[in-house]
Amino acid sequence: MKKADLLDRKILRIISIDARRSFKEIAAHCGVSRAAIHQRVVRMIEKGIITGSGYQVSPKFLGFGTCTYIGIKLERGSMYKQTVDQLNKIPEIVECHFTTGPYTVLVKLYSRDNEHLKDLLNNKIQEIPGVTSTETMISLEQSISRTVPILFEVEDYLDKNGPLPIHLVDEVED
């Protein structure tokens, strides 16, 4: 996959901050046509660069007040796919990662309260064949939530285009 160029990065930075921005607004900010923005976004969706869009709903608003990370040890790492199939049936699990280190799997889940969490652990997760142990870490507060930074590679721009236009200088320094 080729690297994102300056326009792709500008578009990604804007929509990663606010996916509700119109193509017209993005085009005005980037100094290109709305059609150019539309074509770029469609291409990035098709190539899997943009993997989703939409609103994020607060779990607390829906009654899920406890965010928990659970490290899961399996009998064998080769059991990962079967385990994920079973974990995927638990709707409270919002993330699942195959990891290195002390755990084979790390999941993030939301529960209503400690009693609900206990039920998920004892009656769902620990009942999955191959799960040998779990370690639970309850999040007390989420202090940072952001996407991967979308950086501009000034050197690449300068090599191809000469001096950096003044309207891009502030964005590159952000």
C-alpha positions, 0 to 999 in steps of 0.5 A: 500500500502506498503512503498517504499523500498530503491531501489524503492526510489532510482529509483524514485529519479533518474527518478523524476529528469530525466525521460529520463535516461535509465534503464541501467544507473539507474541500474548501479547507483543502483547496480542492473540489468537492468531487476530488474529496469524494473520490479520495474518500471513496478510494480510501474506503475501498482500500480499507484506509478508512474503516468506519464512520459514525457516532460513538455512544457513551456506554454509561448512557446505556447503563454500562458503568464498568469498563474492564480489561481482561487478560486471558490465558489459553492452553495453547495459542493455536486455540485463539481462533476458536476462542475468538469465535466464542468471545464474539458471542458475548456482546459486552466485549467491544475489543479483542486482541491476540497479544504477546506477553503474559496473556494470549488474549486481551479483551475490553468489555463493558458491564452494568456493574460488578455483579454483571462483570462477575457473571460474564467472567464466571459463566461466559469467559471462563467457561470457554474451552481452553481458557486456563485463567483470567486477570481482570483490570477495572478502568477507574477513568479513561483519561485519553481517547484519540485515534492514531495521529495523522502527521504530515511528512514535510520532507516528502512535500518539500522534495516534490513541491518546493517550499511549503505554502504558508497555509500548510505551515500551521497544520504541519506544526500542530 
